[in-house]
Amino acid sequence: MLISIITPTFNSEKTIERNVRSIVNQTYKHFEHIIVDNISKDNTINIINKVYNECNLVNCLSVISEKDNGISEAF
């Protein structure tokens, strides 16, 4: 079974690495991680890509970076 994890973000460089590492460190690896970013102006996207590249799980990651109207729209 494929598990989908959705994470809305906006300028989350201080917290996103902990979130992403928590997901990639799970033992169950049949997942997709969809990150919906509200066009962050910090290093949020760079941090996400760094962690997924380190773990060789880039194929599990989808990043959508577009303007939205808040967390409820992102979900």
N, C-alpha and C positions, 0 to 999 in steps of 0.2 A: 504494500500500500504506500502510495506517495503522500507525504505530509507537506502541506504548504504553510510556510511561515511568512507573515506579512509584517514588515517593520516600517512605519512611517518615520521620516526623519526631517529635521531642519536644523542646521548648524549644531550638530550633535557630536562634534569631535571629542568632547570630554567624556562621553559615555558610550559611543557606538562600538568601540573596540571590545569592551566588556560584553556587550550584547552579542556581537558577531562571534567572538571566541566561545561564548557559552553555547551557541548553536553548533558551530563546527566541531566542538569537542564532545558532542553527544555520540553514543555508540551506534545509534540508528542512523544510517547514512542515506536512506532513500527519502530525500527531502528536496524541496526547492525553497529558496529564500528569496522572496520578492521584497525589495526595498523601494519604497516610494518616497523620493526626496523632493522637498519643496525648494529646489534650486539653492542649496546651501552655499554660503559664501566662505566657508572655512574648509578644513581638510576632511570633512566627513566622507566623501566619496573615495578619496585617496586611501584613507584608513581601511575602509571596507575592502577595496581591491587588494590592498597589501595583505590582509589576513587571508582572504580567499586564495590568493596566489601562493602564499606560504603553505597552505594546507592542501594544495592541488584539488580544490573543490570548485573551481571557477564555473564548471558546467552546472553547478547547483544554484548559481546566483543570477538574478535578474534585477537590474537597477533601472528604475523609471525616475528621471529627473525632470520635473516639469512644475510649473506654477500651479498651486492648488489653493483651496480656501480653508485649509486647516486639516486637522487630524481625521475628522469624520469623513471628509472627502477622500483623503488618502486611503482609508480603509475601504 
